[in-house]
Amino acid sequence: MVAPVPTDDTPNDHSLVTSDDPLHPANLIPSLCRSFYTLGWVTGTGGGISIRDGEKVFLAPSGVQKERIEPKDIFVLTLSEQAFLRWPIHKPLKQSACTPLFYNAYQLRNAGATIHTHSQHAVMATLLWKGNEFRISHQEMIKGMRVAGVGSALSYLDTLVIPIIENTPDEEDLREGMEEAMRKYPDAPAILVRRHGTYSWGPDWEKAKGQAECLDYLLEVAVKMRLAGLETVGLQ
């Protein structure tokens, strides 16, 4: 999608990204991207986050250094029709290439925020788990994950199952594979993309952030366990 030329029918409402509130989505997205950059999740312009505020969806731009995003760089679309409400005009930017995948989480899980990382732990996990599932159990940090990403918290005794889908040359072409995996695994709180990274979500930005952090921890532990010859499911 390309942002339209502003008209009376499609006004460009810059007030949607103007606020002194640090918790406003237009301020949160740059702040969170800076935090994710320090974790190695959004380096080299990759990765990102989207936050939903009711019927409005706030998106970072594509192909930019995520740690340098400012509120004026943010796009705002409608939830139902993905129509543009606000887009940057100070320089030529395009909304995140992840947009169709973020909308999977909003439309299929009623998420309030969704995060895409280029985590090295995720990439390694998808190389060590050759099939279409990643599984881990009996780890304390599993308690930080939620059923379907938006439901009740998992237990230490639960087995966390995350589907793995194959990567595609273009980000937006992952949409159908992600949707299929989300429908096949309705309780999964995230999707792993082989040789690429993660998509995860939550009912709001705080829970989405917490789950993304727990998932990355679990992926790192699982990779270390697998390389050490340990099983990630069950007790040894």
Residue, then its C-alpha position, 0 to 999 in steps of 0.5 A: m500500500v502507498a500513502p494517498v495524496p491528502t484530499d478532503d476525503t482522505p485527510n492526513d491527520h498529524s494530530l494522531v502522532t502529536s502528544d506529550d504523553p510518553l505512553h501514546p503509541a506514537n511515542l511508545i514505538p520509537s522508545l520501544c524500538r530503541s530498547f529492542y535495538t539494544l537487544g539485537w532484535v531490530t538491527g540493520t533496519g529489520g524488525g519492528i512493532s505495531i500498537r493498536d489503539g481501538e480502531k487505529v493501528f500505529l506502525a513504524p516505517s519500513g527500511v529505516q534505522k529503528e533506533r532513530i525513529e521519531p513520532k513524526d515517522i509513524f503511520v496510522l491506519t484503520l483497523s478494519e480497512q487498513a485505510f491511511l489516517r496519517w502518514p509522514i510527509h517530511k521524507p519519503l517513507k513507507q509503512s512497515a513491510c510487516t503490516p500484513l503480518f501485524y494485521n494477522a495478529y489483530q484480526l485473528r487474535n484481537a491483539g493490542a500490539t505485535i512485535h517482529t524481531h530478528s533475534q539470533h536465538a530465533v534464527m538458531a532455533t529454527l535451524l536446530w529444530k528441523g520440523n514445523e514446531f519448536r517445543i520446550s517445557h519445564q522452564e520458569m519463563i514459560k509462565g511469562m507466555r499466554v495462551a494464544g498470546v492474549g489468554s491466561a498465563l501458561s504454567y511451568l508444567d505446560t509445554l510451549v509449542i511454537p509453529i515454524i514457517e518457512n521464510t520468503p524473499d519478501e516480508e509481506d509474502l509471509r502473511e498466508g503462511m503465518e495465517e495458516a500456522m495461527r489457525k492450525y495452532p490456535d493456542a500458540p502465542a508466537i510464530l517462528v520464521r525459519r532463518h528470519g526471526t519471530y512474530s509475537w503479540g499480546p493484548d497490550w504493548e506491555k504484555a506483548k513486550g514481556q512475552a517477546e522477552c520471555l520467548d527470546y530467553l526460552l529460545e536462547v536456553a533451548v538452543k544451548m540445551r540442544l547444543a549440549g545434547l539435552e532434551t528441551v521437553g521433559l525432565q532429565 
